[in-house]
Amino acid sequence: DLDHLKEINDVFGHADGDYAIKTLANVNQEIFGKKGCLARIGGDEFAVILKNDDYENRDSLLEKVSSQTVLVDETTSSKIAVGISEYRKGKDDSFLEVFTRADREMYEHKKAIKAMGK
């Protein structure tokens, strides 16, 4: 999730908002492009689906995205919020359950970013 996209559009214009979206898409493509399926699922949200054999540990994935956050911050004055969830064979009945967990975690990360005043 690219935080504050509406404010970027309102303050700086839609061209800068488009630039912010493209920057985040490029960051995602760099990190995940050859390993899984990447899709823009909302105005400022992306989803990535990785196969098990391409899945790195959760901390490694978060670190990769966080290391790229500086690029987005410097160009758009925005933050990236991330949520990760794994399909648990035998426990999850649907993609919706997996996606809902990732979405919930992303919103928790977003709240933590705001609490830190960023």
Buried (B, 14 or more C-beta within 10 A) or exposed (E): BBBBBEEBBEEBEEEBBEBBBEBBBBBBEEBBEEBBEBEEEEEBBBBBBBEEEEBEEEEEBBEBBEEBBEBBEEBBBBBBBBBBBBBEEEEBEEEEEBBBBBBEBBEEBBEEBEEEEE
